[in-house]
Amino acid sequence: NQVHNLILGKSESLTVTGNVNKFIIDQNSIYDNNNIGIDIAGYYGACSEVNCMDVARNGVVSNNLVIRNSSAKNIAYNGSNSAAGIYVDGGKNIKIINNMVSKNDFGLSISSENHGKAALNVTLQHNLIINNDKAGLVIGGSKSENGGAHNTLIEKNIFIENDRLNGGYREISVQHHNINNTFKHNVYYISGIKKYLHISKDTNPKNYFENETVYFSQKVHNSK
């Protein structure tokens, strides 16, 4: 499918939320919309029955082109450019594989906006994340009142020249309520004097970085 040029208000371009189990979002082009591209969400009161799980889960987001999704001109956000290309907002057991995510406000976001809840067991592999205005990936709640991200694997992705607006978000921003997340074998391409990682002083300590490679001004730095 092609999903494009939508005027969304506070909605998203493509949303999976509530009691949704075992889904696939594959080979779509989602572009030039004025809010989030793909949103996998949970804990918004979509259902309350005993046998209902209020969270999208066990899904795959793969082989999608997600570009130029921005809330900068969305009047519902008063000019705030805060739209992610792909957003896991409380989703559970989600695989995000082999997508190209480019020129959005944020590339990807993994967290939960609901306090006491978290995006759980998200795997992010083999994605190309390039030229987004803020972080290539932001993980964890933007405020301590939000939820967070637990047991996430970020592996073998390529990040190129994100944080185009030089807001200090860098390639990856680690925010609030992050527990047991692992970054390994990712490659980052950076120019200028920027660093590849921003960590909030309020984040949790149990996060791991293994064998990350940063190409910076023609030099290679390995983070073991």
C-alpha positions in Angstrom: 0.0 0.0 0.0 0.9 3.7 -0.4 -0.2 5.8 2.6 0.6 9.5 2.0 -0.3 13.1 2.3 -2.7 12.6 5.2 -3.9 15.5 7.4 -4.1 13.6 10.7 -4.6 15.9 13.7 -3.6 13.8 16.7 -4.1 10.5 14.9 -1.4 8.5 13.1 -1.0 7.3 9.5 -1.2 3.5 10.3 -2.1 2.4 13.8 -2.4 -1.0 15.4 -3.7 -0.8 19.0 -5.7 -2.8 21.6 -6.5 -6.5 21.4 -4.6 -7.3 18.2 -2.4 -10.4 18.1 -0.1 -11.8 15.3 -0.1 -9.1 12.6 2.2 -8.2 9.8 2.9 -4.7 8.3 5.1 -5.4 5.2 6.2 -3.7 2.0 4.2 -0.4 2.4 5.3 3.1 1.5 4.2 5.6 4.2 5.3 9.2 3.3 4.5 12.9 3.5 2.0 12.6 6.4 1.7 15.2 9.1 2.1 12.9 12.1 3.5 9.5 13.0 4.0 6.9 10.2 3.4 3.5 11.8 2.2 3.2 15.4 2.0 0.0 17.4 0.3 0.8 20.7 -1.2 -0.5 23.9 -2.8 0.4 27.2 -5.2 3.0 25.9 -8.4 1.4 27.2 -9.4 -0.2 23.9 -11.0 -3.0 25.8 -11.6 -4.1 29.4 -13.1 -7.6 29.2 -11.6 -10.4 31.2 -10.2 -12.2 28.1 -9.0 -9.1 26.3 -5.4 -7.9 26.3 -5.3 -4.2 25.7 -2.0 -4.2 23.8 -0.9 -4.9 20.2 1.5 -7.9 20.3 3.4 -10.6 18.4 3.7 -8.4 15.3 6.2 -7.9 12.5 6.9 -4.5 10.8 9.2 -5.3 7.8 10.4 -4.0 4.4 8.5 -0.7 4.7 9.6 2.7 3.3 8.8 5.4 5.9 9.8 8.9 4.9 9.0 12.6 5.5 6.4 12.1 8.2 6.4 15.3 10.4 4.1 17.1 12.8 5.9 20.4 12.3 3.0 21.8 10.3 0.3 20.0 12.2 -1.8 22.6 14.0 -2.8 20.0 16.7 0.9 20.0 17.8 1.4 23.8 17.7 4.4 23.5 15.5 6.2 20.8 17.5 8.1 18.4 15.2 7.8 15.2 17.2 6.5 12.6 14.8 8.4 9.2 14.6 8.5 7.3 11.4 7.9 4.1 13.4 6.6 4.2 17.0 6.2 1.3 19.4 4.1 2.9 22.2 3.5 0.1 24.6 3.5 -2.7 22.1 4.7 -6.2 23.1 6.8 -8.8 21.2 7.3 -6.7 18.1 9.9 -7.3 15.4 11.0 -4.3 13.3 13.1 -5.6 10.4 14.6 -4.3 7.2 12.8 -1.0 7.0 14.1 2.3 5.5 13.2 5.2 7.8 14.3 8.6 6.6 13.6 12.4 6.9 11.0 12.1 9.7 11.1 14.1 12.9 12.4 11.1 14.8 13.3 7.9 13.0 12.0 5.4 15.5 10.6 5.6 19.0 10.3 2.7 21.5 8.5 3.5 24.8 5.1 3.9 26.4 3.3 7.1 27.1 1.4 5.4 30.0 3.1 5.5 33.4 3.9 2.1 34.8 3.7 0.5 31.4 6.4 -0.3 28.9 7.1 -1.4 25.3 8.3 -5.0 25.9 10.5 -7.4 24.0 10.9 -5.3 20.9 13.6 -6.4 18.3 15.0 -3.8 15.9 17.3 -5.4 13.3 18.7 -4.6 9.8 17.0 -1.3 9.4 18.5 1.7 7.6 17.8 4.9 9.6 19.0 8.0 7.8 18.7 11.8 7.8 15.9 12.1 10.4 15.6 15.6 11.9 16.0 14.5 15.5 17.3 11.1 16.9 17.5 8.1 14.6 16.1 6.2 17.6 14.7 7.5 20.8 14.0 4.9 23.5 12.2 5.3 26.8 9.6 7.9 28.0 10.2 11.5 27.2 9.3 12.4 30.8 9.5 10.5 34.1 5.6 10.5 34.1 5.6 8.3 31.0 6.4 4.6 30.8 9.5 3.1 29.2 11.1 0.3 27.2 12.2 -3.1 28.6 14.1 -6.0 27.1 14.7 -4.4 23.7 17.3 -5.7 21.2 18.7 -3.1 18.8 21.1 -5.1 16.5 22.8 -4.8 13.1 21.1 -1.5 12.1 22.7 1.3 10.1 22.3 4.9 11.4 23.4 7.7 9.0 23.5 11.4 9.7 20.5 11.7 12.0 19.8 14.7 14.3 19.9 16.9 11.2 18.6 19.9 13.2 21.5 19.6 15.7 19.2 19.5 18.7 21.5 17.2 20.8 19.4 14.1 20.2 22.3 12.4 18.3 21.8 9.1 16.6 20.3 7.5 19.7 18.6 9.1 22.7 18.1 7.0 25.8 15.5 8.5 28.0 13.4 7.5 31.0 12.5 4.0 32.4 14.8 1.9 30.2 15.6 -1.5 31.6 17.6 -4.4 30.1 17.9 -3.0 26.6 20.8 -4.2 24.5 22.6 -2.4 21.6 25.0 -4.5 19.6 26.7 -4.6 16.2 25.1 -1.4 15.0 27.0 1.0 12.7 26.8 4.8 12.9 28.0 7.3 10.4 28.5 10.8 11.8 30.0 14.1 10.6 31.2 17.2 12.3 31.8 17.0 16.1 28.6 15.2 17.2 28.6 12.1 19.3 26.4 9.2 18.4 24.7 8.7 21.8 22.8 10.8 24.2 21.9 9.3 27.6 19.5 11.1 30.0 20.9 11.2 33.5 17.5 9.9 34.7 17.6 6.6 32.7 18.0 3.2 34.4 21.5 1.7 34.4 20.8 -1.8 33.2 21.3 -1.2 29.5 24.1 -2.7 27.4 26.3 -1.6 24.5 28.4 -4.2 22.7 30.6 -4.0 19.6 29.1 -0.7 18.3 31.0 0.9 15.4 31.1 4.6 14.8 32.5 6.1 11.6 33.4 9.7 12.5 35.5 12.1 10.3 37.2 9.3 8.4 38.1 7.5 11.7 36.6 4.3 13.2 35.8 4.0 16.9 34.8 0.7 18.4 32.7 0.6 21.6 33.1 -2.7 23.3 
